Amino acid sequence: MPIVTPKRDIKKSSFTCTAATSVGTSYDAAKACTLAIKSASGVATITPVFLRVLLTSVSSATKITMRVTIDSGGDECIFPDTQATISTGVTTAGDGMVGYSIDIPWASTGAAAETWYLMTKTDAGTVTVASADLYSYEDEVQ
């Protein structure tokens, strides 16, 4: 009988954010960042713990709301809408970051490949999402 031992090493996975420029006050699926969670017929068992989003070109925005979905249209949420205050740079006020604490286990064992979509919107003005990193625990089966 296999013994499941929690592996406490943190894994960093980076979203691809090539189209996330001039993000405004409503969600725009065309500006979503993407992260491949698993390949076709693979298995993913993770517990995301923290999401760090780096911003540039911050203009009039003070808060970012994010959601993570498993569909490109932004309809099937796995992390619900969560808002955070932008911490702007000390020497460069146009740069900033937001962080989200997440503790939701996720298992995906289906035959299809799986991608997560990070959707963002501002409370006012616009920002560019320069990068987004997901830090998670993975379980190891022995």
C-alpha positions as CSV (number, residue, x, y, z in Angstrom):
1,M,0.0,0.0,0.0
2,P,1.6,3.3,-1.0
3,I,2.3,5.9,1.7
4,V,1.5,9.5,0.8
5,T,4.0,11.8,2.3
6,P,3.5,15.6,2.0
7,K,6.5,17.1,0.3
8,R,7.2,20.5,1.7
9,D,9.3,21.8,-1.0
10,I,7.9,24.9,-2.7
11,K,7.6,24.8,-6.5
12,K,7.5,28.1,-8.5
13,S,5.5,28.1,-11.7
14,S,5.4,31.2,-13.9
15,F,2.4,32.4,-15.9
16,T,2.9,33.7,-19.4
17,C,1.7,37.3,-19.5
18,T,2.4,38.5,-23.0
19,A,-1.0,40.2,-23.7
20,A,-1.7,41.7,-20.2
21,T,-1.0,45.3,-21.1
22,S,-3.3,48.2,-20.3
23,V,-5.4,46.1,-18.0
24,G,-8.4,48.2,-16.9
25,T,-11.5,48.1,-14.7
26,S,-13.1,45.0,-16.2
27,Y,-12.0,41.5,-17.0
28,D,-10.7,41.0,-20.5
29,A,-10.1,37.3,-21.4
30,A,-7.8,38.4,-24.3
31,K,-5.4,39.8,-21.6
32,A,-5.3,36.7,-19.4
33,C,-2.0,35.2,-18.3
34,T,-1.7,31.5,-18.8
35,L,0.0,28.6,-17.0
36,A,0.2,25.0,-18.2
37,I,-0.6,22.9,-15.1
38,K,-0.3,19.4,-16.7
39,S,0.2,17.7,-20.1
40,A,-2.3,15.5,-21.7
41,S,-2.9,12.3,-19.7
42,G,-0.6,13.6,-16.9
43,V,-1.5,14.1,-13.3
44,A,-1.3,17.2,-11.2
45,T,-1.8,17.2,-7.5
46,I,-0.8,20.6,-6.0
47,T,-1.7,23.0,-3.2
48,P,-1.1,26.6,-4.4
49,V,0.0,28.7,-1.4
50,F,0.9,32.1,-2.9
51,L,0.5,34.1,-6.1
52,R,2.8,37.1,-6.7
53,V,1.9,39.5,-9.5
54,L,4.4,42.1,-10.6
55,L,3.0,45.2,-12.3
56,T,4.4,48.0,-14.5
57,S,2.8,51.2,-15.9
58,V,0.6,51.6,-12.9
59,S,-1.6,54.6,-13.7
60,S,-4.3,55.7,-11.1
61,A,-4.9,52.1,-10.0
62,T,-4.6,51.3,-6.3
63,K,-6.1,47.8,-6.2
64,I,-6.1,44.7,-8.4
65,T,-8.8,42.0,-8.4
66,M,-7.8,38.6,-9.7
67,R,-9.4,35.3,-10.5
68,V,-8.0,32.0,-11.8
69,T,-10.1,29.9,-14.1
70,I,-9.7,26.6,-16.0
71,D,-11.3,28.0,-19.2
72,S,-10.1,30.8,-21.4
73,G,-13.4,32.7,-21.2
74,G,-13.0,33.3,-17.5
75,D,-16.2,31.4,-16.4
76,E,-15.0,28.3,-14.5
77,C,-13.3,29.8,-11.5
78,I,-11.0,27.7,-9.3
79,F,-9.8,30.8,-7.3
80,P,-12.6,33.3,-6.8
81,D,-12.3,37.0,-7.2
82,T,-9.9,38.4,-4.7
83,Q,-8.7,42.0,-4.3
84,A,-5.4,43.2,-3.1
85,T,-3.9,46.7,-2.6
86,I,-1.0,47.5,-5.0
87,S,2.4,48.0,-3.2
88,T,4.1,50.5,-5.4
89,G,7.8,50.9,-5.7
90,V,9.7,53.2,-3.4
91,T,11.8,54.8,-6.1
92,T,9.5,53.9,-9.1
93,A,5.9,54.6,-8.3
94,G,4.8,53.2,-11.7
95,D,5.9,49.7,-10.7
96,G,4.2,47.6,-8.1
97,M,3.1,44.2,-6.9
98,V,0.2,42.4,-5.4
99,G,0.3,39.1,-3.4
100,Y,-2.5,36.6,-2.8
101,S,-2.5,33.9,-0.1
102,I,-4.1,30.8,-1.5
103,D,-4.6,27.5,0.2
104,I,-6.8,25.5,-2.0
105,P,-5.7,21.9,-3.0
106,W,-6.1,21.0,-6.6
107,A,-6.0,17.6,-8.3
108,S,-6.3,17.0,-12.0
109,T,-6.2,13.5,-13.4
110,G,-8.2,13.8,-16.7
111,A,-6.9,12.9,-20.1
112,A,-6.8,16.4,-21.4
113,A,-4.0,18.9,-20.9
114,E,-4.9,21.7,-18.4
115,T,-4.1,25.4,-18.5
116,W,-5.0,27.9,-15.8
117,Y,-6.0,31.5,-16.8
118,L,-5.2,34.4,-14.5
119,M,-7.7,37.3,-15.1
120,T,-7.0,40.7,-13.6
121,K,-8.8,44.0,-13.4
122,T,-8.1,47.3,-11.6
123,D,-10.3,49.5,-9.3
124,A,-9.4,52.6,-11.5
125,G,-6.9,53.4,-14.3
126,T,-4.7,50.8,-15.9
127,V,-1.7,48.5,-15.2
128,T,0.4,46.1,-17.2
129,V,0.9,42.6,-15.6
130,A,4.6,42.1,-16.2
131,S,4.8,38.7,-14.5
132,A,2.9,36.3,-12.3
133,D,4.4,33.5,-10.2
134,L,2.5,30.7,-8.5
135,Y,4.2,29.1,-5.5
136,S,2.8,25.7,-4.5
137,Y,3.4,22.4,-2.7
138,E,3.2,19.1,-4.5
139,D,2.4,15.8,-3.0
140,E,4.7,12.9,-3.6
141,V,3.5,9.3,-3.6
142,Q,6.0,6.7,-2.4
